[in-house]
C-alpha cells in the first residue's frame, strides 16, 4: 500500500513537472514574440525620429536656400532700381541742360537778329531823311504832279515797311526834353513853349522795339 502511494506521488510530481515544462515552453515563444515586437517598435520609433529629423533638416535647408535666393533677388532688384534712378536723373539733367542751351541759343539768335536789324535800320534812316528833304523841296504848285505823287507813294511804302518791322518815330516837338530820346544841340527862345520843352526838331529820331536806334536832334527852349 505504501508502495502504491509512493508511486502515485511520483506520478503526480512527474505530471506537474511535465505541465510546468510545457507551460514554460509555451511562454517562451510568446515572450520572444513580445520581445521581437518591442524591438521592432523601438526600431520603428528610431526610424521615425530619424525620418522626422531628416525631414526637418531638409526643410531647414530648403528654407535657407529660399531665403538666400530671395535675398539675392532683392539685391538684384535694388541694384536695378538704383540703376534706373541714376539713368532717369541723368536724362532729366540732360533735358534741363538741353532746355537751357535751347533758351540760350534762342536768346543769342534773337540778340544777333536785333543787332543785325538795328544795323540795317540805321543805314536805311538816312534814305528816309533824304526822301523827306526831297518832298519838302517840291514847290507847292507841283505837289499834285505825277512825280511828286510817285515820290510820296514810295516814301509812304518805305515808312510803312519800317513800321511793320517795329520802327517808330520819336515824338519831339512839344514834348518835355528827355535825354533818353532827345539830343539837344541848341537852345532857343519861344513864346509858344515853356522852358525845357522841345521847340524844334532838326533830325527825326527812331526806336526799334522800344530801343532807341537814333536820338532826335532837337532845339530846346531856354
C-alpha atoms as a printed R data frame, in Angstrom:
    type eleno elety resid chain resno      x       y        z
1   ATOM     1    CA   UNK     A     1  0.000   0.000    0.000
2   ATOM     2    CA   UNK     A     2  2.741   2.331    0.889
3   ATOM     3    CA   UNK     A     3  4.495   1.464   -2.272
4   ATOM     4    CA   UNK     A     4  1.448   2.324   -4.374
5   ATOM     5    CA   UNK     A     5  1.029   5.697   -2.665
6   ATOM     6    CA   UNK     A     6  4.656   6.465   -3.285
7   ATOM     7    CA   UNK     A     7  4.299   5.617   -6.952
8   ATOM     8    CA   UNK     A     8  1.194   7.765   -7.190
9   ATOM     9    CA   UNK     A     9  3.031  10.709   -5.620
10  ATOM    10    CA   UNK     A    10  5.903  10.220   -8.041
11  ATOM    11    CA   UNK     A    11  3.490  10.172  -10.954
12  ATOM    12    CA   UNK     A    12  1.800  13.359   -9.724
13  ATOM    13    CA   UNK     A    13  5.169  15.122   -9.367
14  ATOM    14    CA   UNK     A    14  6.200  13.936  -12.818
15  ATOM    15    CA   UNK     A    15  2.927  15.184  -14.255
16  ATOM    16    CA   UNK     A    16  3.360  18.569  -12.532
17  ATOM    17    CA   UNK     A    17  6.898  18.880  -13.800
18  ATOM    18    CA   UNK     A    18  5.779  17.985  -17.324
19  ATOM    19    CA   UNK     A    19  2.961  20.579  -17.107
20  ATOM    20    CA   UNK     A    20  5.361  23.217  -15.825
21  ATOM    21    CA   UNK     A    21  7.829  22.397  -18.575
22  ATOM    22    CA   UNK     A    22  5.112  22.551  -21.203
23  ATOM    23    CA   UNK     A    23  3.860  25.856  -19.805
24  ATOM    24    CA   UNK     A    24  7.391  27.185  -19.875
25  ATOM    25    CA   UNK     A    25  7.793  26.059  -23.463
26  ATOM    26    CA   UNK     A    26  4.513  27.765  -24.397
27  ATOM    27    CA   UNK     A    27  5.515  31.027  -22.679
28  ATOM    28    CA   UNK     A    28  8.978  31.154  -24.271
29  ATOM    29    CA   UNK     A    29  7.753  31.790  -27.847
30  ATOM    30    CA   UNK     A    30  5.258  34.383  -26.602
31  ATOM    31    CA   UNK     A    31  7.965  36.189  -24.670
32  ATOM    32    CA   UNK     A    32 10.268  36.009  -27.667
33  ATOM    33    CA   UNK     A    33  7.486  37.317  -29.865
34  ATOM    34    CA   UNK     A    34  6.772  40.179  -27.427
35  ATOM    35    CA   UNK     A    35 10.450  40.975  -27.218
36  ATOM    36    CA   UNK     A    36 10.682  40.938  -31.010
37  ATOM    37    CA   UNK     A    37  7.634  43.193  -31.263
38  ATOM    38    CA   UNK     A    38  9.099  45.573  -28.669
39  ATOM    39    CA   UNK     A    39 12.430  45.658  -30.520
40  ATOM    40    CA   UNK     A    40 10.662  46.237  -33.844
41  ATOM    41    CA   UNK     A    41  8.603  49.048  -32.270
42  ATOM    42    CA   UNK     A    42 11.771  50.613  -30.893
43  ATOM    43    CA   UNK     A    43 13.468  50.338  -34.260
44  ATOM    44    CA   UNK     A    44 10.409  51.811  -35.979
45  ATOM    45    CA   UNK     A    45 10.364  54.678  -33.476
46  ATOM    46    CA   UNK     A    46 14.062  55.309  -34.077
47  ATOM    47    CA   UNK     A    47 13.457  55.231  -37.835
48  ATOM    48    CA   UNK     A    48 10.514  57.651  -37.432
49  ATOM    49    CA   UNK     A    49 12.599  60.004  -35.341
50  ATOM    50    CA   UNK     A    50 15.435  59.780  -37.855
51  ATOM    51    CA   UNK     A    51 12.980  60.458  -40.684
52  ATOM    52    CA   UNK     A    52 11.495  63.412  -38.877
53  ATOM    53    CA   UNK     A    53 14.958  64.763  -38.140
54  ATOM    54    CA   UNK     A    54 15.978  64.286  -41.766
55  ATOM    55    CA   UNK     A    55 12.768  65.938  -42.956
56  ATOM    56    CA   UNK     A    56 13.317  68.838  -40.566
57  ATOM    57    CA   UNK     A    57 16.892  69.162  -41.800
58  ATOM    58    CA   UNK     A    58 15.763  69.089  -45.432
59  ATOM    59    CA   UNK     A    59 13.070  71.696  -44.648
60  ATOM    60    CA   UNK     A    60 15.665  73.884  -42.954
61  ATOM    61    CA   UNK     A    61 17.964  73.584  -45.978
62  ATOM    62    CA   UNK     A    62 15.117  74.459  -48.331
63  ATOM    63    CA   UNK     A    63 14.180  77.473  -46.211
64  ATOM    64    CA   UNK     A    64 17.810  78.548  -46.137
65  ATOM    65    CA   UNK     A    65 18.087  78.166  -49.918
66  ATOM    66    CA   UNK     A    66 14.794  80.024  -50.373
67  ATOM    67    CA   UNK     A    67 15.979  82.822  -48.045
68  ATOM    68    CA   UNK     A    68 19.297  83.163  -49.883
69  ATOM    69    CA   UNK     A    69 17.508  83.113  -53.227
70  ATOM    70    CA   UNK     A    70 15.050  85.826  -52.136
71  ATOM    71    CA   UNK     A    71 17.887  87.874  -50.666
72  ATOM    72    CA   UNK     A    72 19.842  87.610  -53.909
73  ATOM    73    CA   UNK     A    73 16.716  88.552  -55.856
74  ATOM    74    CA   UNK     A    74 16.097  91.567  -53.589
75  ATOM    75    CA   UNK     A    75 19.698  92.733  -54.059
76  ATOM    76    CA   UNK     A    76 19.358  92.368  -57.816
77  ATOM    77    CA   UNK     A    77 16.072  94.316  -57.854
78  ATOM    78    CA   UNK     A    78 17.577  97.024  -55.613
79  ATOM    79    CA   UNK     A    79 20.609  97.350  -57.903
80  ATOM    80    CA   UNK     A    80 18.316  97.523  -60.950
81  ATOM    81    CA   UNK     A    81 16.113 100.136  -59.262
82  ATOM    82    CA   UNK     A    82 19.170 102.214  -58.379
83  ATOM    83    CA   UNK     A    83 20.427 101.952  -61.969
84  ATOM    84    CA   UNK     A    84 17.050 103.078  -63.310
85  ATOM    85    CA   UNK     A    85 17.011 106.034  -60.910
86  ATOM    86    CA   UNK     A    86 20.529 107.013  -62.000
87  ATOM    87    CA   UNK     A    87 19.502 106.852  -65.669
88  ATOM    88    CA   UNK     A    88 16.342 108.877  -65.001
89  ATOM    89    CA   UNK     A    89 18.369 111.503  -63.130
90  ATOM    90    CA   UNK     A    90 20.897 111.640  -65.977
91  ATOM    91    CA   UNK     A    91 18.123 112.025  -68.569
92  ATOM    92    CA   UNK     A    92 16.479 114.798  -66.515
93  ATOM    93    CA   UNK     A    93 19.776 116.661  -66.168
94  ATOM    94    CA   UNK     A    94 20.495 116.294  -69.884
95  ATOM    95    CA   UNK     A    95 16.999 117.527  -70.740
96  ATOM    96    CA   UNK     A    96 17.467 120.511  -68.404
97  ATOM    97    CA   UNK     A    97 20.856 121.259  -69.979
98  ATOM    98    CA   UNK     A    98 19.339 120.981  -73.458
99  ATOM    99    CA   UNK     A    99 16.469 123.295  -72.464
100 ATOM   100    CA   UNK     A   100 18.946 125.842  -71.092
101 ATOM   101    CA   UNK     A   101 21.020 125.502  -74.259
102 ATOM   102    CA   UNK     A   102 17.912 125.990  -76.417
103 ATOM   103    CA   UNK     A   103 16.860 129.097  -74.481
104 ATOM   104    CA   UNK     A   104 20.372 130.497  -74.545
105 ATOM   105    CA   UNK     A   105 20.666 129.815  -78.281
106 ATOM   106    CA   UNK     A   106 17.306 131.443  -78.979
107 ATOM   107    CA   UNK     A   107 18.317 134.446  -76.875
108 ATOM   108    CA   UNK     A   108 21.631 134.726  -78.718
109 ATOM   109    CA   UNK     A   109 19.896 134.345  -82.080
110 ATOM   110    CA   UNK     A   110 17.356 136.981  -81.103
111 ATOM   111    CA   UNK     A   111 20.125 139.305  -79.933
112 ATOM   112    CA   UNK     A   112 22.047 138.733  -83.183
113 ATOM   113    CA   UNK     A   113 18.877 139.399  -85.179
114 ATOM   114    CA   UNK     A   114 18.212 142.563  -83.195
115 ATOM   115    CA   UNK     A   115 21.774 143.771  -83.750
116 ATOM   116    CA   UNK     A   116 21.594 142.949  -87.468
117 ATOM   117    CA   UNK     A   117 18.182 144.556  -87.883
118 ATOM   118    CA   UNK     A   118 19.286 147.630  -85.974
119 ATOM   119    CA   UNK     A   119 22.361 147.954  -88.171
120 ATOM   120    CA   UNK     A   120 20.240 147.736  -91.345
121 ATOM   121    CA   UNK     A   121 17.711 150.230  -89.987
122 ATOM   122    CA   UNK     A   122 20.467 152.694  -89.149
123 ATOM   123    CA   UNK     A   123 21.567 152.518  -92.798
124 ATOM   124    CA   UNK     A   124 18.013 152.978  -94.109
125 ATOM   125    CA   UNK     A   125 17.142 156.005  -91.948
126 ATOM   126    CA   UNK     A   126 19.326 158.430  -93.971
127 ATOM   127    CA   UNK     A   127 17.385 157.323  -97.062
128 ATOM   128    CA   UNK     A   128 14.151 158.203  -95.253
129 ATOM   129    CA   UNK     A   129 15.664 161.571  -94.309
130 ATOM   130    CA   UNK     A   130 16.539 162.262  -97.954
131 ATOM   131    CA   UNK     A   131 13.016 161.360  -99.054
132 ATOM   132    CA   UNK     A   132 11.597 163.828  -96.541
133 ATOM   133    CA   UNK     A   133 14.008 166.547  -97.603
134 ATOM   134    CA   UNK     A   134 13.204 165.884 -101.262
135 ATOM   135    CA   UNK     A   135  9.468 166.019 -100.640
136 ATOM   136    CA   UNK     A   136  9.941 169.209  -98.648
137 ATOM   137    CA   UNK     A   137 11.648 170.963 -101.578
138 ATOM   138    CA   UNK     A   138  8.849 170.294 -104.061
139 ATOM   139    CA   UNK     A   139  7.087 173.555 -104.927
140 ATOM   140    CA   UNK     A   140  3.519 173.856 -103.776
141 ATOM   141    CA   UNK     A   141  2.172 174.027 -107.341
142 ATOM   142    CA   UNK     A   142  3.940 170.756 -108.248
143 ATOM   143    CA   UNK     A   143  2.856 168.667 -105.251
144 ATOM   144    CA   UNK     A   144 -0.119 167.290 -107.173
145 ATOM   145    CA   UNK     A   145  2.024 166.230 -110.114
146 ATOM   146    CA   UNK     A   146  2.844 162.665 -111.093
147 ATOM   147    CA   UNK     A   147  6.477 162.886 -109.988
148 ATOM   148    CA   UNK     A   148  5.610 164.262 -106.553
149 ATOM   149    CA   UNK     A   149  2.851 161.702 -106.101
150 ATOM   150    CA   UNK     A   150  5.215 158.878 -107.075
151 ATOM   151    CA   UNK     A   151  7.873 160.081 -104.610
152 ATOM   152    CA   UNK     A   152  5.277 160.388 -101.873
153 ATOM   153    CA   UNK     A   153  3.965 156.844 -102.514
154 ATOM   154    CA   UNK     A   154  7.477 155.389 -102.359
155 ATOM   155    CA   UNK     A   155  8.145 157.303  -99.141
156 ATOM   156    CA   UNK     A   156  4.923 156.059  -97.532
157 ATOM   157    CA   UNK     A   157  5.691 152.484  -98.607
158 ATOM   158    CA   UNK     A   158  9.181 152.672  -97.088
159 ATOM   159    CA   UNK     A   159  7.890 154.135  -93.815
160 ATOM   160    CA   UNK     A   160  5.082 151.541  -93.707
161 ATOM   161    CA   UNK     A   161  7.536 148.646  -94.037
162 ATOM   162    CA   UNK     A   162  9.678 150.108  -91.286
163 ATOM   163    CA   UNK     A   163  6.619 150.374  -89.050
164 ATOM   164    CA   UNK     A   164  5.839 146.700  -89.723
165 ATOM   165    CA   UNK     A   165  9.356 145.850  -88.510
166 ATOM   166    CA   UNK     A   166  8.732 147.799  -85.295
167 ATOM   167    CA   UNK     A   167 10.443 151.063  -86.242
168 ATOM   168    CA   UNK     A   168  8.633 154.127  -84.906
169 ATOM   169    CA   UNK     A   169  9.499 157.860  -84.955
170 ATOM   170    CA   UNK     A   170 10.196 159.545  -81.622
171 ATOM   171    CA   UNK     A   171  7.833 162.367  -80.646
172 ATOM   172    CA   UNK     A   172  9.828 165.521  -80.131
173 ATOM   173    CA   UNK     A   173  8.193 168.953  -80.758
174 ATOM   174    CA   UNK     A   174  6.024 169.976  -77.824
175 ATOM   175    CA   UNK     A   175  7.430 167.201  -75.589
176 ATOM   176    CA   UNK     A   176  9.471 167.792  -72.472
177 ATOM   177    CA   UNK     A   177 13.149 167.251  -73.144
178 ATOM   178    CA   UNK     A   178 14.174 163.660  -72.336
179 ATOM   179    CA   UNK     A   179 17.867 162.796  -72.742
180 ATOM   180    CA   UNK     A   180 16.937 159.142  -73.283
181 ATOM   181    CA   UNK     A   181 15.230 160.072  -76.574
182 ATOM   182    CA   UNK     A   182 16.395 163.604  -77.428
183 ATOM   183    CA   UNK     A   183 19.783 165.060  -78.289
184 ATOM   184    CA   UNK     A   184 19.752 168.829  -77.606
185 ATOM   185    CA   UNK     A   185 22.091 170.697  -79.965
186 ATOM   186    CA   UNK     A   186 20.870 174.229  -79.308
187 ATOM   187    CA   UNK     A   187 18.668 176.388  -77.117
188 ATOM   188    CA   UNK     A   188 16.059 178.801  -78.436
189 ATOM   189    CA   UNK     A   189 13.558 181.296  -77.146
190 ATOM   190    CA   UNK     A   190  9.879 180.589  -77.634
191 ATOM   191    CA   UNK     A   191  6.590 182.238  -76.740
192 ATOM   192    CA   UNK     A   192  4.702 179.048  -77.576
193 ATOM   193    CA   UNK     A   193  6.527 176.568  -75.342
194 ATOM   194    CA   UNK     A   194  7.788 176.695  -71.787
195 ATOM   195    CA   UNK     A   195 11.388 176.277  -70.707
196 ATOM   196    CA   UNK     A   196 12.727 172.734  -71.103
197 ATOM   197    CA   UNK     A   197 10.295 171.824  -73.887
198 ATOM   198    CA   UNK     A   198 11.427 170.817  -77.366
199 ATOM   199    CA   UNK     A   199 10.590 173.639  -79.732
200 ATOM   200    CA   UNK     A   200 12.150 172.372  -82.955
201 ATOM   201    CA   UNK     A   201 13.165 169.007  -84.434
202 ATOM   202    CA   UNK     A   202 16.295 169.225  -86.569
203 ATOM   203    CA   UNK     A   203 16.548 165.488  -87.299
204 ATOM   204    CA   UNK     A   204 13.909 162.868  -86.609
205 ATOM   205    CA   UNK     A   205 14.773 160.089  -84.156
206 ATOM   206    CA   UNK     A   206 13.528 156.481  -84.236
207 ATOM   207    CA   UNK     A   207 13.054 153.495  -81.909
208 ATOM   208    CA   UNK     A   208 13.174 149.807  -82.779
209 ATOM   209    CA   UNK     A   209 11.092 147.631  -80.420
210 ATOM   210    CA   UNK     A   210 11.301 150.349  -77.747
211 ATOM   211    CA   UNK     A   211 15.083 150.606  -78.196
212 ATOM   212    CA   UNK     A   212 16.472 153.887  -79.464
213 ATOM   213    CA   UNK     A   213 18.071 153.474  -82.876
214 ATOM   214    CA   UNK     A   214 18.736 157.180  -83.326
215 ATOM   215    CA   UNK     A   215 18.105 160.064  -80.948
216 ATOM   216    CA   UNK     A   216 16.101 163.032  -82.135
217 ATOM   217    CA   UNK     A   217 18.268 166.093  -82.781
218 ATOM   218    CA   UNK     A   218 16.326 168.970  -81.213
219 ATOM   219    CA   UNK     A   219 16.335 172.581  -80.094
220 ATOM   220    CA   UNK     A   220 15.115 173.159  -76.549
221 ATOM   221    CA   UNK     A   221 13.507 176.273  -75.121
222 ATOM   222    CA   UNK     A   222 15.762 178.068  -72.614
